[in-house]
Amino acid sequence: MAWTSRVAILACALIVISGVYVVYSINGDSLDLTDRELVLVISDSMDGDVHEYEIGSFPAGTMIMVQHILEHEKRFLKVGDVISYKSQGSLFHHRIVEVNSDSVYVQGDNNHSTEKVYLPDINGKVVGTNVVLGHAASFVSNNFYLFLGIMFVLSSVLIVFAVYLPNKPKREVGYY
């Protein structure tokens, strides 16, 4: 196998391993994705200066992993958890500042007002964040045709390396 084929295989392996690692780290050190979803945050309401909790503040453009929780699991939510909830038809992600038996009060790290959220309106709990992945997803969604062009050029280069370069005739070593 030619060195160019080995480099192409190694590059593909590194891309796959990096992708698995990103999913693993953003998913709370788990590869189980059955009860989770990735969400791109578009608001800066959580862009504060809070770092003492498991999930710290995060800016707009961050990719977050939301673990869906069942009704009976909602009673285990605590102050400091960042939850995903629906309010007025939109999805929000804010930190719990107070817990009651049938509701919680939430507040964005960059907000000064609180909001009461009833337990049935809670969608899940944020278990991981990744700013770089969020920026990459934003770039792809905002520049889709440019992204397709870049992927086409990179794929073409890999195909050229994999198909044409290993088939070059080799110079024979010997006497003439």
Secondary structure as UniProt FT lines:
FT   HELIX           3..26
FT   TURN            27..28
FT   TURN            34..35
FT   STRAND          36..40
FT   TURN            45..46
FT   TURN            60..61
FT   STRAND          63..68
FT   HELIX           71..76
FT   TURN            79..80
FT   STRAND          82..87
FT   TURN            88..89
FT   STRAND          90..99
FT   STRAND          103..107
FT   TURN            109..110
FT   STRAND          115..118
FT   HELIX           119..121
FT   STRAND          122..130
FT   HELIX           131..142
FT   HELIX           144..163
FT   HELIX           165..167
//
